Structure formats: C-alpha cells, structure tokens
Amino acid sequence: MRVLGIETSCDETGVAIFDSEKGLLADLLYSQVSMHAEYGGVVPELASRDHIRKTLPMIREALRVSDSSPGDVDGIAYTAGPGLIGALLVGASIAKSLGLAWGIPSIGIHHMEGHLLAPMLENDPPDYPFVALLVSGGHTQLISVESPGCYELLGESRDDAAGEAFDKAAKMLGLGYPGGPLIAELANQGQKDRFVFPRPMTDRPGLDLSFSGLKTYTLNTILDLTEKSGITNQDKADIALAFQTAVVETLTIKCQRALRQSGLSSLVIAGGVSANLALRAALQSMTDSLSARLFYARAAFCTDNGAMIAYAGCQRLSAGQSEDLVINARPRWPMDTLQPIK
C-alpha cells in the first residue's frame, strides 16, 4: 500500500509518501520557524495561511520525487489533531478533497501517535510492548504501548509540557524561538552545579509531571541576579545548564519508574524534545542500568514531519480503517480513545 501523508498541525508543513513494501519514498518539510521567530512564538493565523500556500506544491513535488502519479497512491493520511484548529483544517480539507478526486480512502491520524510510531521508520525498530515518553512543545506523556493503537496513559504533565517550558525559559534568558535547541546550545557553555534547580514531583509517588514550578524558579533566579549585579552571558549559560539538567533528570526519574512499574524492558522517546542529546544520554545510561533498551527516531523525525503521518496512516489503512467525507479536526484528542490497529 502506498500512502500520502500530510502534516499541518502547527508551524511545519510536512508531506511524505510511504510504501508498505518499499518504505519511505519521499519526505519533504517546510518550517515556518523563521516567520514566527519575529513574534517569539507561533501565530496561528500566519501558520494556517502558510500551510495553504505550501501544501499543494509540496504534494506535487513528493509525487515527482517518488516517481508516483495519483493513480499509484492507495490512501491519504493527514494530521487530524491535536494542534492549531486552523492549521489542522488546511491539511484535513486538502486530504479529503484529494481523496474524493482520486477515488481513494483518507484517514485522520493523531499527531502524537505519529510521533510515537516514528521510531518504526528506523532500521532497528522496537518490538511491542514498550513504554513511550512523548515529549514535545505541547505534550509530555508516559504511555504504555501494548500493540499498535492500544495505548494506556501512565502519567502526563499537569501544566506546561517540557518543550513549552524550554521555550519559556529561553524567552526569559533573551534567546530566540524555538527555545529547546537554543537552551541546549547555551548549556554546553555552562558551569556544572553552580545552580541546582528543583526536580518537580520526583519526591512523591506516581508518574505525573509538572514544569510550571521549575519555570518560576528559573525566572526568580534570573530576577535575583539581575537585581544584584546584572546578569552576564556566563550567568545565562549556567542557568541554561541548570534548567536543562533539571528537566532531563526529572524525565529520567519518571521513565525509570514507568519501566519498573510496568515490568517492560523497552523505552521509546519521541517528539521534538527527544532530539535533546543530554536527554538521550541520560536515558541511555538509565536503560543500560536496568538492562533495558532505548529507541528513538533520527533527528529529522523527532520534530513534526509527514513521514510519521504517512507511516501511521499506512498501518491504519492497511487494517481496513478509513473515514467518510466529514472533516474532523480536533484541537484536543486523548490518545487512549484511539481505535486499535488489528
């Protein structure tokens, strides 16, 4: 089965073509980061308008790159949620229109299921079951994955997602957008242990997370330094390192608990923050100590992309799932309500 995947949930337009026998045939991505950086974050209306401009030309290019015609495509997958409603509607309406015109089925894919399944595109994918840490700008969740489409929420952030906390900390430090890569780069220049930030909710049982208190602690540290003597570039680097270390250690502690409580021996990390090298190193060390295995996608598939949507769509369409022509875009969508893939 050959599936066209369309990702338009936020600030990146992703288009890909995945073939169940030949693998990934085309993978195109256009990022709006430079446009939104001027405003310090994503402007939903601008994002939607840019998706309108970019999606159809990228679909034409994906067909060319993969040496495919519309007649070669067996189905269309698009991101139906969660995400910005206007951006989601762009991808959904294009997918439904092309599905009708080409006489093929279409299906809406959960954005985070796409991230969760992205490591399946690698040469050494994980076997089911496993624990997944989904960590991005909008979500931080620990999920038990029994089989494709069978997800049990183990814990999640009660407030800011980890990626959102990175963005806000970067803004406090006067850095640009998106904040995660900039914090990680600045942290490389930081002095270890000069500041020790709290590891939220690690002193109590359970797998829920919280990053709002860490964000406030970061702000208070910056204000205190500014009032006393002014904040230097080295101060900023030391704060970036302390912040990143606190996030990484918090996530590592929670992942370790999830593996022990579930009795599983495989951990998948997915989403934009999973590209953070400090997080990968800490989780690798932790899984090694438990004789467990760590899996993640290549950096290009950690952020939003069409390949993960095409792959997830191929699994669901191959299982006989599809939709009618009603456009269902869902800005909020619990993963545990998804239909199993059988």
C-alpha positions as CSV (number, residue, x, y, z in Angstrom):
1,M,0.0,0.0,0.0
2,R,1.3,3.5,-0.9
3,V,0.1,6.3,1.3
4,L,0.4,10.1,1.0
5,G,0.9,11.7,4.5
6,I,0.2,15.4,5.2
7,E,1.2,17.1,8.5
8,T,-0.1,20.6,9.2
9,S,-0.7,20.7,12.9
10,C,1.4,23.7,13.9
11,D,4.3,25.5,12.3
12,E,5.7,23.0,9.9
13,T,4.3,21.6,6.6
14,G,5.3,18.0,6.1
15,V,4.4,15.9,3.1
16,A,5.6,12.3,2.6
17,I,4.9,9.1,0.6
18,F,5.3,5.8,2.4
19,D,5.1,2.4,0.7
20,S,4.4,-0.7,2.8
21,E,6.9,-2.7,0.7
22,K,9.5,-0.2,-0.5
23,G,9.5,2.1,2.6
24,L,9.7,5.9,2.6
25,L,9.8,7.2,-1.0
26,A,9.5,10.9,-0.4
27,D,9.8,13.2,2.6
28,L,9.5,16.9,2.3
29,L,9.4,19.5,5.1
30,Y,8.9,23.3,5.2
31,S,9.5,25.0,8.5
32,Q,7.8,28.3,9.5
33,V,10.2,28.9,12.4
34,S,11.9,32.0,10.9
35,M,8.5,33.6,10.2
36,H,7.2,33.0,13.8
37,A,10.6,33.8,15.5
38,E,9.9,37.5,14.9
39,Y,6.9,37.2,17.3
40,G,8.6,34.9,19.9
41,G,6.1,32.0,19.2
42,V,3.6,30.6,16.7
43,V,1.0,33.0,15.3
44,P,-1.9,30.6,14.4
45,E,-3.4,32.7,11.6
46,L,0.0,33.1,9.9
47,A,0.6,29.4,10.3
48,S,-2.7,28.5,8.6
49,R,-2.1,30.8,5.7
50,D,1.4,29.4,5.1
51,H,0.1,25.9,5.1
52,I,-2.4,26.9,2.4
53,R,0.5,28.2,0.3
54,K,2.8,25.3,0.7
55,T,0.9,22.1,1.0
56,L,-0.3,21.5,-2.6
57,P,3.1,22.4,-4.2
58,M,4.8,20.0,-1.8
59,I,2.4,17.2,-2.7
60,R,3.2,17.7,-6.4
61,E,6.9,17.6,-5.5
62,A,6.5,14.5,-3.4
63,L,4.8,12.7,-6.2
64,R,7.6,13.7,-8.6
65,V,10.4,12.7,-6.2
66,S,8.7,9.3,-5.5
67,D,8.1,8.8,-9.3
68,S,4.4,8.4,-8.4
69,S,1.2,9.5,-10.1
70,P,-2.1,10.0,-8.2
71,G,-3.1,6.6,-9.6
72,D,-0.3,5.0,-7.6
73,V,-1.5,6.3,-4.3
74,D,-3.8,4.0,-2.4
75,G,-4.7,6.2,0.5
76,I,-4.2,9.6,2.2
77,A,-3.3,10.2,5.8
78,Y,-3.5,13.6,7.5
79,T,-3.0,15.0,11.0
80,A,-6.5,15.4,12.5
81,G,-5.3,16.6,15.9
82,P,-4.2,17.7,18.4
83,G,-3.0,21.1,17.1
84,L,-4.0,24.5,15.9
85,I,-7.5,24.2,14.6
86,G,-6.9,26.4,11.5
87,A,-3.7,24.6,10.6
88,L,-5.4,21.2,11.0
89,L,-8.3,22.2,8.8
90,V,-5.9,23.1,6.0
91,G,-4.4,19.6,5.9
92,A,-7.8,17.9,6.5
93,S,-9.6,19.7,3.7
94,I,-6.8,19.1,1.2
95,A,-6.7,15.4,2.1
96,K,-10.4,14.9,1.9
97,S,-10.6,16.8,-1.4
98,L,-7.8,14.7,-3.0
99,G,-9.3,11.5,-1.6
100,L,-12.6,12.3,-3.3
101,A,-11.0,13.4,-6.6
102,W,-8.6,10.4,-6.7
103,G,-11.3,7.9,-5.5
104,I,-9.2,6.6,-2.6
105,P,-9.7,6.5,1.2
106,S,-8.4,9.0,3.6
107,I,-7.9,8.9,7.4
108,G,-7.1,11.3,10.2
109,I,-4.1,10.5,12.3
110,H,-3.4,11.5,15.9
111,H,-0.4,13.8,15.9
112,M,1.2,12.1,18.9
113,E,0.6,8.6,17.6
114,G,2.6,9.7,14.6
115,H,5.4,10.8,16.9
116,L,5.1,7.5,18.9
117,L,5.4,5.4,15.7
118,A,8.3,7.5,14.1
119,P,11.0,5.1,15.5
120,M,9.3,2.4,13.4
121,L,10.8,4.1,10.4
122,E,14.4,3.2,11.6
123,N,16.3,0.1,10.7
124,D,16.1,-1.3,14.3
125,P,12.6,-0.6,15.4
126,P,11.3,-1.6,18.9
127,D,9.2,-4.6,19.5
128,Y,5.8,-4.4,21.3
129,P,5.1,-3.9,24.1
130,F,7.1,-0.8,25.3
131,V,6.9,2.3,27.4
132,A,6.8,5.6,25.4
133,L,7.8,9.0,26.6
134,L,6.1,11.6,24.3
135,V,7.8,14.9,24.9
136,S,7.2,17.9,22.8
137,G,6.2,21.6,22.9
138,G,2.5,20.7,23.6
139,H,2.7,17.3,25.3
140,T,4.6,15.4,27.9
141,Q,3.1,12.0,28.5
142,L,4.2,8.5,29.6
143,I,2.3,5.8,27.8
144,S,2.2,2.0,27.9
145,V,2.0,0.7,24.3
146,E,0.7,-2.9,24.3
147,S,0.3,-3.0,20.5
148,P,-0.3,-0.6,17.6
149,G,-3.2,1.6,18.6
150,C,-3.5,0.2,22.1
151,Y,-2.3,2.9,24.5
152,E,-2.6,3.3,28.2
153,L,-1.8,6.7,29.7
154,L,0.6,6.2,32.7
155,G,1.3,9.9,33.5
156,E,1.4,13.3,32.0
157,S,2.3,16.9,32.8
158,R,-0.3,18.7,34.9
159,D,0.7,22.1,33.4
160,D,3.4,23.1,30.9
161,A,4.8,20.5,28.6
162,A,8.6,20.1,28.7
163,G,9.0,21.7,25.3
164,E,6.9,24.6,26.3
165,A,9.0,25.1,29.4
166,F,12.1,25.1,27.3
167,D,10.6,27.8,25.1
168,K,9.6,30.0,28.1
169,A,13.0,29.6,29.8
170,A,14.6,30.7,26.6
171,K,12.4,33.7,26.4
172,M,13.4,34.6,30.0
173,L,17.0,34.5,29.0
174,G,16.5,36.7,26.0
175,L,17.1,33.8,23.5
176,G,15.1,33.2,20.3
177,Y,12.4,30.8,19.3
178,P,12.2,27.8,19.4
179,G,13.8,27.6,22.7
180,G,14.8,24.0,23.1
181,P,17.8,23.9,20.7
182,L,19.0,27.3,21.9
183,I,18.9,26.3,25.6
184,A,20.8,23.1,24.7
185,E,23.4,25.0,22.8
186,L,23.9,27.6,25.6
187,A,24.0,24.9,28.3
188,N,27.2,23.5,26.6
189,Q,28.9,26.6,27.9
190,G,27.5,26.4,31.4
191,Q,29.3,25.7,34.7
192,K,28.1,22.5,36.2
193,D,26.5,22.6,39.7
194,R,26.7,26.4,40.1
195,F,22.9,26.4,40.2
196,V,20.8,23.4,41.3
197,F,17.2,23.7,40.2
198,P,14.3,21.6,41.6
199,R,13.3,18.2,40.1
200,P,9.5,18.7,40.3
201,M,7.3,15.9,41.6
202,T,10.1,13.4,41.9
203,D,9.8,13.3,45.7
204,R,6.4,11.7,45.6
205,P,5.0,8.5,44.0
206,G,3.3,8.5,40.6
207,L,4.2,9.3,37.0
208,D,2.6,12.7,36.5
209,L,4.9,15.6,35.8
210,S,4.9,19.4,36.4
211,F,7.2,22.1,34.9
212,S,5.5,25.3,35.9
213,G,7.3,25.5,39.3
214,L,10.6,24.9,37.6
215,K,9.8,27.7,35.2
216,T,9.0,30.1,38.1
217,Y,12.3,29.0,39.9
218,T,14.2,29.9,36.7
219,L,12.5,33.3,36.5
220,N,13.3,34.1,40.1
221,T,16.9,33.1,39.7
222,I,17.2,35.5,36.7
223,L,15.5,38.3,38.5
224,D,17.7,37.9,41.6
225,L,20.9,38.0,39.6
226,T,19.6,41.0,37.6
227,E,18.8,43.0,40.7
228,K,22.0,42.2,42.5
229,S,24.7,42.8,39.9
230,G,23.2,42.4,36.4
231,I,23.1,39.1,34.5
232,T,26.1,38.1,32.4
233,N,26.4,35.8,29.5
234,Q,28.1,33.2,31.7
235,D,25.2,33.5,34.2
236,K,22.8,32.8,31.3
237,A,24.8,29.7,30.3
238,D,24.9,28.4,33.9
239,I,21.1,28.9,34.2
240,A,20.5,27.1,30.9
241,L,22.6,24.2,32.1
242,A,20.8,24.0,35.4
243,F,17.4,24.2,33.8
244,Q,18.2,21.6,31.2
245,T,19.7,19.3,33.8
246,A,16.6,19.6,36.0
247,V,14.2,18.7,33.1
248,V,16.4,15.8,31.9
249,E,16.8,14.3,35.4
250,T,13.0,14.7,36.1
251,L,12.1,12.9,32.9
252,T,14.7,10.2,33.5
253,I,13.4,9.5,37.0
254,K,9.8,9.2,35.8
255,C,10.9,6.9,32.9
256,Q,12.7,4.7,35.2
257,R,9.7,4.4,37.4
258,A,7.5,3.6,34.4
259,L,9.7,0.8,33.3
260,R,9.9,-0.7,36.8
261,Q,6.2,-0.4,37.4
262,S,5.2,-1.8,34.0
263,G,7.8,-4.6,34.0
264,L,8.7,-3.7,30.4
265,S,12.2,-3.5,29.1
266,S,11.9,-1.1,26.1
267,L,11.6,2.6,26.2
268,V,10.7,4.8,23.2
269,I,11.2,8.5,23.3
270,A,9.5,10.6,20.7
271,G,8.6,14.3,19.9
272,G,10.7,17.4,19.5
273,V,12.5,17.3,22.9
274,S,13.6,13.7,22.2
275,A,16.3,15.2,19.9
276,N,18.0,16.7,23.0
277,L,21.3,15.0,23.3
278,A,21.5,15.4,27.1
279,L,18.2,13.7,27.5
280,R,19.2,10.8,25.2
281,A,22.5,10.3,27.1
282,A,20.7,10.3,30.5
283,L,18.0,7.8,29.3
284,Q,20.6,5.6,27.7
285,S,22.6,5.4,30.9
286,M,19.4,4.7,32.9
287,T,18.1,2.0,30.5
288,D,21.6,0.3,30.5
289,S,21.5,0.1,34.3
290,L,18.1,-1.7,34.0
291,S,19.3,-4.0,31.2
292,A,16.6,-2.3,29.1
293,R,16.7,-0.8,25.6
294,L,16.2,2.8,24.4
295,F,14.7,3.6,21.0
296,Y,14.3,7.0,19.2
297,A,13.9,8.3,15.7
298,R,16.6,10.2,13.8
299,A,16.6,13.9,14.5
300,A,14.6,14.8,11.4
301,F,11.8,12.6,12.5
302,C,11.7,13.9,16.1
303,T,10.1,17.2,15.1
304,D,6.9,17.4,13.1
305,N,7.1,15.6,9.7
306,G,4.9,14.0,7.1
307,A,6.8,10.6,7.2
308,M,5.4,9.7,10.6
309,I,1.9,10.5,9.5
310,A,2.2,8.5,6.2
311,Y,3.6,5.5,8.2
312,A,0.8,5.7,10.8
313,G,-1.8,6.1,8.1
314,C,-0.4,3.1,6.2
315,Q,-0.9,0.9,9.3
316,R,-4.5,2.0,9.8
317,L,-5.5,2.0,6.2
318,S,-3.9,-1.5,5.8
319,A,-6.1,-2.7,8.7
320,G,-9.1,-1.5,6.8
321,Q,-9.8,1.7,8.7
322,S,-11.0,4.8,6.8
323,E,-13.4,7.7,7.2
324,D,-16.3,9.3,5.4
325,L,-16.0,12.8,3.8
326,V,-16.8,14.7,7.0
327,I,-13.8,16.8,8.1
328,N,-12.9,16.0,11.7
329,A,-10.2,18.3,13.0
330,R,-9.6,18.0,16.8
331,P,-7.5,20.6,18.6
332,R,-7.7,18.2,21.7
333,W,-7.8,14.5,21.4
334,P,-7.0,11.9,24.1
335,M,-4.8,9.1,22.7
336,D,-6.5,6.4,24.8
337,T,-9.6,6.9,22.7
338,L,-8.0,5.7,19.5
339,Q,-9.2,2.6,17.8
340,P,-6.7,-0.4,18.0
341,I,-4.9,-1.4,14.8
342,K,-5.6,-5.0,14.1
